[in-house]
Amino acid sequence: MSKSITVRYFAGFREHAGTGEEKMTVSADTAADVFVELRHRHGSSEPLGHCKVAINDEMADWDATISDGDTVFLFPPVAGGLWHARD
């Protein structure tokens, strides 16, 4: 069954999509399904395990169910390292 959702992109995902947000109709059942569908659509090669997802403003697992009207937020990995205080 098709669902109308809003997807909000951050950082590199926004660059690949060419927009910060889009409304779309998907056949996805889970957040992971949305990720795979969008990866093919926008040409991202980022692995799922490196990214984070939120649904309706709450962090979620990739196996979380997507419902009609949901907003899905996709966050790519963030580069950076550990900060160490000097002695």
ABEGO torsion letter per residue (X at the ends): XBBBBBBBBBEAAAAAAGBABBBBBBABABAAAAAAAAAAAAGBABBAAABBBBBGGBBBBAABBBBBGBBBBBBBBBBEBBBBBBX
